[in-house]
Amino acid sequence: MPRKDCGSKWKEAGRRRSFSSGFPEQACKDFAIWDRIPTFLMKRRRFLGSVTGGALAGAVGVGNAAPQPTVPPLAGPLIKTPAVLMAPRADGIEVVWAVGRLCRGWVEWKSADGATGKASEDAFGFVPQGDRIVRVKVDGLKPGTAYQIRAVAESGDGEKAHEETEWKSFRSLDAKAASTTFVVWNDTHQWNDTITALHQAPPKADFLLWNGDTCNDWSQEDWLAPTLLHPGGQDVSDGRPMFVVWGNHDVRGKWAFRMPELVATPSGRPYYAFRSGPVAFICLHTGEDKPDDHPSFGGRVAFEALRREQAEWLKTVIAQPEFRDAPYRVVFCHIPLRWTEEVPDAQYQKGGYDAFSRFSREAWHDSLVAWKTQMVISGHTHETAFLPGNEKFPYAQLVGGGPKPEAATWIAGTADKSALKFVMKDLSGKVVQNVSFKPLV
């Protein structure tokens, strides 16, 4: 939309919105500082927040239902969440689930051709075990093959108990496949109604990409497992094994450092690359939306170094044949690298934040251009947008919606030899964006 229309839209929205009576009065008082922030800094922030450690940490919308970080666990004494299929690869996958007490676990798998297997050891020679989370990495699978998989847990504290999950189906990734399908969500912020609708709306696909801001913040440790492994009471990796990209709210709160214990990636790092059919995907961590030394972070973050590390890694990855020669090239990162209104000063000292990650763009831009990146897919702003590539920024930018049901969106991605297509829909099924690209090679 034109710049002036965008601003007037959000000014009017700011006048209409009000706070829920179910949240602390102090949170409302702290929101008073936002009256001093220019409108263009406020598009995403006129929604209900919470105060953690004296800093504004809110990022959940005001709607018909408040965000709910927890859901009732599963009934058994051991297994408390579904077995979540994460970080699918051509030769394997990782399975993560929450447990109610100390236990050991393993994964069993079978394929249609009669092959079976069991993954029951970790990198240190132990059977995978834990008193909160069990993670099992499965190796040795065949590319592009349909499998059924289940998790098994046994008590490890002397009391006999044994539990199994239901068998769950998935297909290993295949770089040589003629086509691929995928689904993208972002900014769910523990809105269970939104998550339920997002889980039910899309079709099954080769993978789901959860593009950041799974939470508002991790101020309570017991939010982690239900939010990441059983969000909204849904088995979100059923029919779509899952990748996770970190958002800025995912690194907030005193328990944020535990999130890596529950999230598997192909590389073991918060940035990674993979190939599915004719598309090469690169997933990057944009970090926070303010500098590392901002007082709201309390000295807990070091994203400047992580961005530099990713910049060096990018140079290596884009030179590898399976990425260098891919017909289609897509980047996922939570904070956009481009935005509709790019201001030179975000006014951090007045409560401002980055609507786009200038820090990340400066670190990665040259590599993304050299790779001939076609699309960068992000969230963060809680406002949908599409910016076509141009001479200065050859890569297009697609941005998903927000956590409120009326603002939420999902993206269906499909690719074959003729085209790479992105169709963004809202929860009513209305098409919000429809973009396609021709193959590069």
C-alpha positions in Angstrom: 0.0 0.0 0.0 1.2 3.6 -0.4 3.2 4.9 2.5 0.7 7.5 3.6 -2.1 4.9 3.6 -0.1 2.5 5.6 0.6 5.1 8.3 -3.0 6.3 8.5 -4.2 2.7 8.8 -2.0 2.0 11.8 -2.8 5.3 13.4 -6.5 4.5 13.3 -5.8 0.9 14.5 -3.9 2.4 17.5 -6.9 4.5 18.5 -9.3 1.5 18.3 -7.3 -1.0 20.4 -7.5 -1.3 24.1 -5.9 -3.4 26.8 -7.4 -6.6 28.3 -8.3 -6.3 32.0 -6.6 -9.7 32.6 -3.0 -8.3 32.5 -1.0 -6.4 35.1 -1.7 -2.7 35.5 2.0 -2.0 35.4 2.2 -3.3 31.8 -0.4 -0.7 30.7 1.6 2.1 32.5 4.8 1.1 30.8 3.1 1.3 27.4 2.8 5.1 27.9 6.4 5.5 26.6 5.1 4.4 23.2 3.2 7.7 22.8 6.7 9.3 22.1 7.6 6.8 19.4 7.0 7.8 15.7 4.1 6.0 14.1 6.4 4.2 11.6 8.1 2.5 14.5 4.8 1.3 16.0 3.1 -0.7 13.3 3.9 -4.0 15.1 3.8 -2.8 18.7 0.2 -1.7 19.3 -0.7 -5.0 20.9 -0.7 -6.2 24.4 2.6 -7.0 26.0 4.1 -8.0 29.3 6.9 -6.6 31.4 9.9 -8.8 32.2 12.8 -7.5 34.1 11.7 -3.9 33.7 11.8 -4.1 29.9 9.0 -4.2 27.4 8.9 -7.7 26.1 5.3 -8.0 24.7 4.5 -9.2 21.3 1.0 -10.7 21.5 -2.1 -9.2 20.0 -5.3 -8.1 21.7 -8.0 -10.4 20.5 -10.9 -12.5 21.5 -8.7 -14.9 23.5 -5.5 -14.3 25.4 -2.4 -16.2 24.5 -2.1 -19.4 26.5 1.5 -20.7 26.9 0.5 -24.1 28.4 -1.9 -26.9 27.4 -2.8 -30.1 29.4 0.0 -32.7 28.9 -0.7 -36.1 27.6 -2.2 -38.6 30.0 0.8 -41.0 30.5 3.3 -40.7 33.4 6.3 -40.6 31.0 5.5 -39.1 27.6 4.0 -35.6 28.0 3.9 -34.3 24.4 3.7 -35.8 20.9 7.0 -37.0 19.4 7.9 -34.0 17.3 9.7 -34.7 14.0 12.3 -32.0 13.4 15.1 -31.2 11.1 14.3 -33.7 8.3 17.2 -34.7 6.1 17.7 -37.0 3.1 19.2 -39.6 5.4 17.4 -39.1 8.7 15.5 -36.9 11.1 15.5 -35.9 14.8 12.7 -36.7 17.2 12.0 -34.6 20.3 9.5 -35.1 23.1 8.8 -34.1 26.7 8.8 -36.5 29.6 7.3 -36.4 33.0 10.2 -37.9 34.9 13.6 -39.4 34.4 13.5 -41.9 31.6 15.4 -43.3 28.6 14.0 -43.3 25.1 14.5 -44.5 21.6 12.9 -44.3 18.2 11.6 -47.1 16.0 11.0 -46.8 12.3 9.7 -48.9 9.4 9.3 -48.4 5.7 6.8 -49.7 3.1 9.5 -52.1 1.7 9.6 -53.9 5.0 12.8 -52.3 6.3 12.9 -51.6 10.0 15.2 -49.9 12.4 15.8 -48.5 15.9 17.8 -45.4 16.9 18.8 -45.9 20.5 22.2 -44.2 21.1 23.5 -40.7 21.3 26.9 -39.2 20.4 28.4 -40.0 23.8 27.4 -43.7 23.9 24.4 -43.3 26.1 20.9 -44.4 25.3 19.1 -41.0 24.9 17.6 -40.0 28.3 16.4 -37.1 30.3 14.0 -35.9 33.1 12.3 -33.3 30.9 13.2 -33.7 27.3 14.4 -36.8 25.2 16.0 -36.3 21.8 16.9 -39.0 19.4 18.7 -38.6 16.1 17.8 -41.1 13.4 20.4 -41.8 10.7 20.7 -44.2 7.8 17.4 -43.5 6.0 17.0 -43.4 2.2 16.2 -40.1 0.4 12.7 -39.5 -0.7 11.3 -42.5 1.1 8.1 -42.8 3.1 8.6 -43.9 6.7 6.5 -44.5 9.8 8.2 -43.6 13.1 7.3 -43.8 16.8 9.0 -42.8 20.1 9.3 -45.2 23.0 10.1 -44.2 26.7 11.0 -46.4 29.7 11.4 -45.1 33.2 14.9 -44.7 34.4 14.4 -44.3 38.1 13.7 -47.9 39.1 10.0 -47.9 38.8 8.8 -49.9 35.8 6.9 -48.0 33.2 6.9 -48.2 29.4 5.1 -46.0 26.9 4.9 -45.7 23.1 3.6 -42.9 20.9 1.4 -43.7 17.9 3.1 -44.4 14.6 3.6 -41.1 12.6 4.3 -40.9 8.9 6.8 -38.7 7.0 9.0 -38.7 3.9 12.7 -38.1 4.0 13.9 -35.2 1.9 15.3 -35.7 -1.6 17.5 -33.2 -3.4 16.9 -35.1 -6.7 13.1 -35.0 -6.5 11.3 -33.3 -9.4 9.1 -31.2 -7.0 8.6 -30.2 -3.4 5.9 -28.7 -1.2 6.2 -26.8 2.0 4.3 -24.7 4.5 5.4 -21.6 6.4 4.0 -20.0 9.6 5.4 -17.2 11.7 4.7 -15.1 14.9 2.3 -17.5 16.7 3.3 -16.0 20.1 1.4 -18.8 22.0 -2.0 -17.9 20.6 -3.6 -21.4 20.8 -6.6 -20.5 18.6 -4.3 -19.3 15.9 -2.0 -22.3 16.1 -5.0 -24.7 15.9 -6.2 -23.0 12.8 -2.8 -22.8 11.2 -2.3 -26.5 11.8 -5.6 -27.5 10.3 -5.7 -25.2 7.3 -2.7 -26.2 5.2 -2.3 -29.6 3.4 0.4 -32.1 4.2 3.8 -31.1 2.8 7.4 -32.2 2.7 8.1 -29.9 5.7 6.7 -27.1 7.9 8.9 -24.0 8.5 8.0 -22.2 11.8 9.6 -18.9 11.0 10.2 -17.4 14.5 8.5 -15.9 17.5 7.0 -19.1 18.8 6.6 -17.3 22.1 6.3 -13.9 23.7 9.2 -14.5 26.0 10.5 -17.4 28.1 9.9 -15.8 31.5 8.7 -19.2 32.8 10.5 -22.4 32.2 7.4 -24.5 32.1 6.3 -22.7 28.9 9.0 -24.3 26.8 7.8 -27.8 26.2 4.1 -27.1 25.6 4.9 -24.1 23.4 7.4 -25.8 21.2 6.4 -29.5 21.3 2.6 -29.3 21.8 1.5 -25.8 20.8 -2.2 -25.2 21.1 -2.6 -28.9 22.0 -1.7 -29.8 18.4 0.7 -32.4 17.0 2.1 -29.9 14.6 4.6 -32.2 12.9 1.9 -34.6 12.0 2.0 -34.7 8.2 4.8 -32.1 8.0 8.1 -32.6 9.7 9.3 -29.3 11.1 12.1 -26.8 10.9 12.4 -23.9 13.3 13.9 -20.5 12.6 14.6 -18.4 15.7 12.8 -15.1 16.2 13.7 -12.2 18.4 11.1 -13.1 21.0 12.4 -16.6 21.1 15.6 -15.3 22.7 13.9 -13.2 25.4 13.3 -14.1 29.0 15.6 -15.7 31.6 14.8 -19.2 30.3 15.5 -18.5 26.7 18.9 -20.3 26.9 17.0 -23.6 27.2 15.2 -23.3 23.9 18.1 -25.1 22.0 17.5 -28.2 24.2 14.1 -28.6 22.5 14.8 -27.5 19.0 16.7 -29.7 16.6 18.3 -28.4 13.4 20.3 -30.2 10.7 23.5 -28.5 11.7 23.0 -28.3 15.5 23.2 -24.5 15.1 20.4 -21.9 14.7 21.4 -21.4 11.1 21.5 -24.2 8.4 20.9 -25.0 4.8 19.1 -27.9 3.1 17.8 -29.0 -0.3 14.3 -30.3 -1.0 13.7 -31.2 -4.7 14.7 -28.3 -7.0 14.8 -25.7 -4.1 17.8 -24.8 -2.0 16.9 -23.3 1.3 19.1 -21.3 3.7 17.8 -20.5 7.2 19.4 -17.6 9.1 19.2 -16.2 12.6 18.6 -12.4 12.6 19.0 -12.1 16.3 17.3 -9.3 18.2 15.7 -6.1 16.9 17.9 -3.8 18.9 21.7 -3.8 19.5 23.3 -6.3 21.9 24.1 -3.7 24.5 20.5 -2.5 24.8 19.6 -2.4 28.5 16.5 -4.6 28.0 18.6 -7.6 27.2 20.5 -7.4 30.5 23.8 -8.5 28.9 22.4 -11.9 27.9 22.8 -11.8 24.1 25.7 -11.8 21.6 24.1 -11.6 18.2 26.7 -9.3 16.6 29.2 -12.1 16.6 26.6 -14.7 15.5 25.8 -12.5 12.4 29.5 -12.3 11.5 29.8 -16.1 11.9 26.8 -16.7 9.6 28.3 -14.3 7.0 31.4 -16.4 6.8 29.4 -19.6 6.7 27.2 -18.2 3.9 30.2 -17.7 1.6 31.0 -21.4 2.0 27.5 -22.8 1.6 26.6 -20.9 -1.5 29.7 -22.4 -3.2 28.6 -26.0 -2.6 27.2 -27.6 -5.8 23.8 -28.6 -4.4 23.2 -24.9 -3.4 25.2 -23.2 -6.1 23.4 -25.0 -8.9 19.9 -25.2 -7.5 17.1 -24.1 -9.8 15.4 -22.1 -7.0 17.0 -20.3 -4.0 15.1 -19.2 -0.9 16.1 -17.7 2.4 14.2 -17.9 5.7 14.9 -15.4 8.5 12.6 -14.0 11.1 13.3 -10.3 10.8 12.9 -9.0 7.3 16.0 -7.8 5.4 13.9 -5.2 3.6 10.9 -3.2 4.7 8.3 -0.8 3.3 9.6 2.1 5.4 13.3 2.0 6.1 14.2 4.7 8.6 17.9 5.6 9.3 17.4 5.8 13.0 15.2 3.3 14.9 15.4 5.5 18.1 16.3 2.6 20.4 16.7 5.1 23.3 13.0 5.9 23.0 11.8 2.4 22.9 12.2 1.9 19.1 13.1 -1.3 17.4 14.1 -2.6 14.0 11.3 -3.4 11.6 14.0 -4.8 9.3 17.4 -6.1 10.3 19.9 -3.7 8.9 22.6 -5.4 10.9 21.9 -8.7 9.2 21.5 -7.2 5.8 24.8 -5.5 6.0 26.5 -8.7 7.0 24.8 -11.0 4.4 23.7 -8.9 1.4 26.7 -9.5 -0.8 26.5 -13.3 -0.4 22.7 -13.3 -1.0 23.2 -11.3 -4.2 26.0 -13.5 -5.4 23.9 -16.6 -4.8 21.1 -15.0 -6.8 18.6 -15.4 -4.0 15.1 -15.2 -5.3 13.0 -14.8 -2.2 13.6 -13.9 1.5 10.7 -15.0 3.7 10.2 -13.4 7.1 7.7 -12.4 9.8 8.3 -10.0 12.8 6.3 -7.0 11.7 2.8 -8.6 12.1 1.9 -7.0 8.9 2.0 -8.8 5.5 4.0 -7.3 2.7 5.7 -8.2 -0.5 8.6 -6.2 -1.9 9.7 -7.3 -5.4 13.4 -7.4 -6.2 15.0 -4.3 -7.6 18.4 -3.1 -8.8 19.6 -2.4 -5.3 18.1 -5.4 -3.7 17.7 -8.2 -6.3 16.1 -10.6 -3.9 12.3 -10.2 -3.2 11.0 -10.0 0.4 7.8 -11.7 1.6 6.5 -11.1 5.1 3.9 -13.0 6.9 1.2 -11.8 9.3 0.7 -11.7 13.1 -0.5 -13.8 16.0 -4.1 -12.7 16.2 -6.5 -15.0 14.3 -7.6 -12.1 12.0 -3.9 -11.2 11.2 -2.4 -14.7 11.0 -1.3 -16.1 7.6 0.3 -19.2 6.2 2.3 -19.7 3.1 2.0 -22.7 0.8 5.2 -23.2 -1.3 5.4 -25.5 -4.3 8.2 -26.0 -6.8 8.6 -28.1 -9.9 10.6 -27.8 -13.2 8.3 -24.9 -14.4 8.0 -22.6 -11.4 8.5 -21.8 -7.7 5.2 -20.6 -6.3 4.3 -18.9 -3.0 0.6 -18.5 -2.1 -0.1 -16.7 1.2 -3.5 -17.1 2.8 -5.2 -15.8 5.9 -7.2 -18.1 8.2 -10.4 -17.5 6.2 -8.7 -18.9 3.1 -8.4 -15.6 1.3 -5.3 -15.3 -0.8 -3.2 -12.4 0.5 -0.1 -12.8 -1.8 0.6 -14.9 -4.8 4.1 -14.8 -6.2 6.0 -17.1 -8.6 9.5 -17.4 -10.0 11.0 -19.1 -13.0 14.0 -21.5 -12.5 17.4 -19.9 -12.6 19.0 -23.0 -14.3 
